[in-house]
Structures are given as structure tokens and as C-alpha cells.
Amino acid sequence: MKTPYKNIYNVLKLNRFIVLAVVVCALLSSTFSVWMAFNTNKNAMNSAFAINTDGSIIPLKLVNQKENFKVEALAHLELFHNYFYNIDASNYEKNLKKALWLGNSSVDNLYRQKKADGVYNRLLQYSLVQKVLSIESQITENNGSYSFTTITIFEINRGSIIDTYELVSTGNLMMVDRNFPNNPHGLLITNYFENTLKKLSDESRKE
């Protein structure tokens, strides 16, 4: 007795089903592997591990990068504004040299402009003391780039007269390699600009 041939269409359907099943399984397996790798990498980025004295592993949560950046940025801005504006006849060269390490050419251009306008000559001629009283900075993030607005209150002591001023400055921050002690926070001020400078009255200072 002859063995009847199977219907060719049924065979093709079965083969197509097997191929589709294998492809689907391969796609699911690849997707799961990628997800596992991504999840493992994410956990590794957010955690660190230390070995205890008894050999056990201790997980250490790292500080959130954005929060850490904000702390570094605020410290960098405070350092810069102190160096750039907290000056007198005895320390201005040393302080300005340190300030120039914390910014790019926009800071250097402002320094050269002030020098050409005779700001530092008057500092020497009249023995002026420019003292920073407070520094308040706001940092804004936009698509991975950071800008800032800083309000610096400082006074100029002319001996018998002391005037107080409010300076509003703006700029951007970019990350660079740390250079201790010249640039300990690894940040650089760019597009620096002194927006407004106004003299404060005694009443506004009390407020």
C-alpha cells in the first residue's frame, strides 16, 4: 500500500509557522537581553559597592549627578565672584589672576575692558577697598546646557564714604577637566556679562 502524499499547502503553512515562531522567539530573546543589559548598567551607574571587613558587599548609593552638579556650580560661581569683585590695592592682581582661571575669554575681555577704563588704576590711586557682602546665584538647565544669573552685593570703601552696589551678571557654565587648585570644580564660565549695576540706598539695604 502506497503512503499518501501530504498536501503541499499544509506543509508550507507548517514551515512558515515554525519560521515565524523562531523569529518571534529570537526577537523576544534579543529584546529581553537588551533590557537586562540596560537595567544592569543603570543600576551600576546609580550604585557603588565596597567590601566590608568580613568580606560582605556593602551597596553605596551615589549622590544624584544633577544635585552634585548644582552644588559644584554654586560653589564655582561664589568662588569666581569673590575673586573678581572682592579686591583692594593689595590683592587685586592675585585675585583677578585666580578669577581668570574660572572663566573663558568673555571673562578675560571684561577684565581687559575694566583695565582700559582705569578701574584698577583708581583702585590703586585712591586706595579703594571693594568688599563683597553677598552672592546669590540661580542656575537654569535647558537641554543639558546650564545658564546662571548671579546677584552680587558689594561695597566700595572710599575712606570717609562707603557706597553699596548691586550687580546682576549672567552667563553659562560648561564642564572641563578639574585643575586643582586653579579650577577645583571643573567648570568654566562662558558668555559672562554684567547686566546691571545700581547703587543701593540705605533704605533698600535695610529691606
C-alpha positions in Angstrom: 0.0 0.0 0.0 1.4 3.4 -1.0 1.9 6.2 1.6 -0.4 9.1 0.6 1.5 12.4 -0.1 0.8 15.2 2.3 -0.9 18.3 1.0 1.9 20.7 -0.2 0.0 23.7 1.2 -0.3 22.2 4.6 3.5 21.5 4.6 4.2 25.1 3.6 1.9 26.5 6.3 3.6 24.4 8.9 7.1 25.5 7.8 6.0 29.2 7.7 4.6 28.8 11.2 7.8 27.3 12.5 9.9 30.0 10.9 7.7 32.8 12.3 7.8 31.2 15.8 11.6 31.0 15.7 11.9 34.7 14.5 9.4 35.9 17.2 11.3 33.9 19.9 14.6 35.4 18.7 13.2 38.9 18.8 11.8 38.4 22.3 15.1 37.0 23.5 17.1 39.9 22.0 14.7 42.5 23.4 14.9 40.9 26.9 18.8 40.7 26.7 19.0 44.5 25.7 16.6 45.4 28.5 18.6 43.4 31.0 21.8 45.0 29.9 20.3 48.5 30.1 18.8 47.8 33.5 22.1 46.4 34.8 24.1 49.4 33.5 21.5 51.8 35.0 21.8 50.2 38.4 25.6 50.2 38.2 25.6 53.9 37.4 23.5 54.7 40.4 25.3 52.4 42.9 28.7 51.6 44.0 30.0 48.7 46.2 32.5 48.4 49.0 33.9 45.3 50.6 33.3 45.1 54.3 36.0 43.7 56.7 34.1 40.4 56.9 34.1 40.1 53.1 30.4 41.1 52.6 29.5 43.6 49.9 28.0 46.9 51.0 26.0 48.9 48.4 26.7 52.6 48.4 24.3 54.9 46.7 26.0 57.7 44.7 24.8 61.3 45.0 22.4 62.3 42.2 24.5 63.8 39.4 22.3 66.8 38.9 22.2 67.7 42.6 26.0 67.2 42.8 26.4 69.5 39.7 24.3 72.2 41.3 26.4 72.2 44.4 29.6 72.4 42.4 28.2 75.1 40.2 27.1 77.3 43.1 30.5 76.9 44.7 32.2 77.8 41.4 30.1 80.9 40.9 30.7 82.1 44.5 34.4 81.5 44.2 34.6 83.4 40.9 32.6 86.4 42.1 34.6 86.6 45.2 37.9 86.6 43.3 36.7 89.1 40.6 34.9 91.7 42.8 36.4 91.3 46.3 39.5 93.3 45.6 41.7 96.1 47.0 45.1 97.6 46.2 47.0 94.8 47.9 45.3 91.7 46.5 43.6 92.7 43.2 46.3 91.2 40.9 46.4 87.9 42.8 42.6 87.6 42.9 42.0 88.6 39.3 44.6 86.1 38.2 42.7 83.3 40.1 39.3 84.6 38.7 40.6 84.3 35.1 41.1 80.5 35.6 37.4 80.1 36.2 36.1 81.7 33.0 36.8 81.8 29.3 37.6 84.7 27.0 34.4 86.5 28.0 35.8 87.0 31.5 39.2 88.0 30.2 37.6 90.5 27.8 35.7 92.1 30.7 38.9 92.3 32.7 40.7 94.0 29.9 37.9 96.4 29.4 37.9 97.4 33.1 41.6 97.8 33.0 41.4 100.0 29.9 38.7 102.1 31.6 41.1 102.7 34.6 39.1 100.8 37.2 42.2 99.2 38.7 44.3 102.4 38.4 41.6 104.2 40.5 41.8 101.3 43.0 45.5 102.0 43.5 45.3 105.7 43.3 42.7 106.2 45.9 43.4 103.1 48.0 39.8 101.8 47.4 38.5 98.7 49.1 35.9 96.7 47.2 34.3 94.2 49.5 31.7 91.5 48.5 28.8 91.3 51.0 26.7 88.6 49.4 26.4 86.4 46.4 23.2 84.7 45.3 23.1 82.6 42.1 20.2 80.9 40.2 21.1 78.0 37.8 18.8 77.0 34.9 19.1 73.9 32.9 17.9 73.8 29.3 18.5 70.6 27.2 21.7 69.7 29.0 23.2 73.2 29.0 23.4 75.4 32.1 22.9 79.2 32.5 23.1 81.3 35.6 22.0 84.6 37.0 24.0 86.0 39.9 23.3 88.9 42.2 26.4 90.3 43.9 26.1 92.9 46.6 29.4 94.7 47.3 30.5 97.9 48.9 33.3 100.3 47.9 35.1 101.9 50.8 36.5 105.3 49.9 37.6 106.1 53.4 35.0 108.5 54.8 32.4 107.3 52.3 31.1 103.8 51.8 28.8 103.1 48.8 26.9 99.8 48.3 26.1 98.4 44.9 24.0 95.6 43.4 25.4 93.8 40.3 23.4 91.4 38.2 25.5 89.2 36.0 24.7 86.3 33.7 26.5 83.6 31.7 26.7 79.9 31.0 28.6 77.0 32.6 30.4 74.2 30.8 32.2 71.2 32.3 36.0 71.0 31.9 38.8 68.9 33.5 39.5 69.8 37.1 42.7 71.7 37.7 43.5 71.9 41.3 43.9 74.5 42.8 43.2 76.7 39.8 39.9 75.2 38.9 38.8 72.8 41.6 35.2 72.4 40.5 35.9 71.5 36.8 33.6 74.2 35.4 34.2 77.2 33.1 32.1 80.4 32.9 31.3 81.4 29.4 29.3 84.3 27.8 29.8 86.2 31.0 28.1 89.6 31.0 27.4 92.3 33.6 23.8 93.2 33.0 23.0 95.9 35.5 24.8 97.8 38.2 22.9 100.0 40.6 23.8 101.9 43.7 21.7 100.9 46.7 20.3 103.4 49.1 20.4 102.9 52.9 16.6 102.1 52.9 16.9 99.4 50.2 19.8 97.8 52.1 17.7 97.6 55.3 15.0 95.8 53.4 
